[in-house]
Amino acid sequence: MTLRYLLDTSIVSNPVSRTPDPQLLERLDVDGPECAIAAPVWHELTFGCRRLPRGQRRVALEAYVEQVVRGSFPILPYDDVAAAWHGHERARLEALGKPAPYVDGQIAAVAQVNRLVLVTANTKNFARFKGLNIENWIR
């Protein structure tokens, strides 16, 4: 199956939140095989787990990240092509006085250079990137 979507951290984290979004869970069930995550999302997930104190919650989240996320979604690299796109966009946005968080730029770049729709609950954070196709599966 062809990849169509790149999932942001807000999307892959939602299923293990206190109140998972049922619409999102349905979309992931249907469209999951067409989804990937970016290496910076993988970083955010593993960093988020490691920051937690040792205990049941951390063990459960690490299992989810490793078994469910890594087991379900390919991890696309932030490579030289993505870095170049990100550099151009970062300079453009700074010149406009609208800088974006660095990791958001990395994730946007991976989506853009792979011609994928970025799925995020934080559409406002990504709307500033030129030509980026964005969807929010959480309502």
C-alpha positions as CSV (number, residue, x, y, z in Angstrom):
1,M,0.0,0.0,0.0
2,T,1.2,3.5,-0.8
3,L,1.9,6.0,1.9
4,R,-0.4,9.0,2.0
5,Y,-0.2,10.5,5.5
6,L,2.5,11.6,7.9
7,L,1.3,11.6,11.5
8,D,2.4,14.2,14.0
9,T,3.2,13.5,17.6
10,S,-0.2,14.9,18.7
11,I,-1.9,12.2,16.6
12,V,0.1,9.1,17.6
13,S,0.0,10.2,21.3
14,N,-3.8,10.6,21.4
15,P,-4.7,6.9,21.6
16,V,-2.9,6.6,25.0
17,S,-4.3,9.9,26.4
18,R,-6.8,9.9,29.2
19,T,-9.6,10.6,26.6
20,P,-8.7,9.2,23.2
21,D,-10.6,10.6,20.3
22,P,-13.0,8.0,18.9
23,Q,-13.0,9.5,15.4
24,L,-9.2,9.4,15.4
25,L,-9.1,5.8,16.5
26,E,-11.5,5.0,13.6
27,R,-9.3,6.8,11.1
28,L,-6.2,5.1,12.3
29,D,-7.9,1.8,12.0
30,V,-8.9,2.5,8.4
31,D,-6.0,4.6,7.1
32,G,-3.2,3.2,9.3
33,P,-1.5,1.2,6.6
34,E,-1.1,4.4,4.6
35,C,0.6,6.3,7.5
36,A,4.1,6.9,8.5
37,I,5.9,9.1,11.1
38,A,8.9,11.3,10.7
39,A,12.2,10.7,12.6
40,P,11.6,13.9,14.6
41,V,8.3,12.5,15.8
42,W,10.1,9.3,16.9
43,H,12.5,11.5,18.8
44,E,9.7,13.4,20.5
45,L,8.0,10.1,21.5
46,T,11.2,8.4,22.9
47,F,12.3,11.6,24.6
48,G,8.8,12.0,26.2
49,C,8.9,8.5,27.6
50,R,12.5,8.8,28.9
51,R,11.6,12.0,30.8
52,L,9.0,10.2,32.9
53,P,10.0,8.8,36.2
54,R,10.4,5.0,36.2
55,G,7.1,3.3,36.9
56,Q,4.0,1.7,35.4
57,R,3.0,4.7,33.2
58,R,6.5,4.9,31.7
59,V,6.6,1.1,31.1
60,A,3.2,1.2,29.4
61,L,4.1,4.2,27.2
62,E,7.4,2.7,26.2
63,A,5.6,-0.5,25.2
64,Y,3.0,1.5,23.2
65,V,5.7,3.5,21.4
66,E,7.9,0.5,20.6
67,Q,5.2,-2.1,19.9
68,V,2.3,-0.1,18.5
69,V,3.9,3.0,16.9
70,R,7.1,1.5,15.7
71,G,5.3,-1.7,14.8
72,S,2.6,0.1,12.8
73,F,4.3,3.0,11.0
74,P,7.5,3.4,9.0
75,I,9.8,6.1,10.3
76,L,10.8,8.4,7.5
77,P,14.2,10.2,7.8
78,Y,14.9,13.9,8.0
79,D,17.4,13.8,5.2
80,D,19.3,16.3,3.1
81,V,16.3,17.0,0.9
82,A,14.1,17.6,3.9
83,A,16.8,19.7,5.5
84,A,17.1,21.9,2.4
85,W,13.3,22.5,2.2
86,H,13.3,23.2,5.9
87,G,16.1,25.7,5.6
88,H,14.4,27.6,2.8
89,E,11.1,27.7,4.7
90,R,12.7,28.7,7.9
91,A,14.5,31.6,6.3
92,R,11.2,32.7,4.5
93,L,9.2,32.5,7.7
94,E,11.8,34.4,9.7
95,A,11.9,37.1,7.1
96,L,8.1,37.5,7.5
97,G,8.5,37.7,11.3
98,K,6.7,34.3,11.7
99,P,9.3,31.8,12.9
100,A,8.2,28.3,13.5
101,P,9.4,25.8,16.1
102,Y,12.4,24.0,14.8
103,V,10.9,20.5,15.2
104,D,7.7,21.5,13.5
105,G,9.8,22.6,10.5
106,Q,11.5,19.2,10.4
107,I,8.2,17.3,10.5
108,A,6.7,19.6,7.9
109,A,9.7,19.1,5.7
110,V,9.5,15.3,5.9
111,A,5.8,15.5,4.9
112,Q,6.4,18.0,2.1
113,V,9.4,16.2,0.4
114,N,7.6,12.9,0.6
115,R,4.4,14.4,-0.8
116,L,2.4,13.3,2.2
117,V,-0.6,14.9,4.0
118,L,0.5,16.0,7.5
119,V,-2.0,14.8,10.0
120,T,-1.9,16.9,13.2
121,A,-4.2,18.2,16.0
122,N,-2.1,21.4,15.9
123,T,-3.0,22.7,12.4
124,K,-2.2,26.3,13.5
125,N,1.4,25.3,14.2
126,F,1.8,24.0,10.6
127,A,-0.4,26.3,8.6
128,R,2.5,28.8,8.1
129,F,4.5,26.4,6.0
130,K,4.1,27.0,2.3
131,G,2.4,24.3,0.2
132,L,2.0,21.9,3.1
133,N,-1.2,19.7,2.9
134,I,-2.6,19.4,6.4
135,E,-5.5,17.5,7.9
136,N,-6.8,17.2,11.5
137,W,-8.4,13.9,12.3
138,I,-9.4,15.0,15.8
139,R,-12.5,17.2,16.1
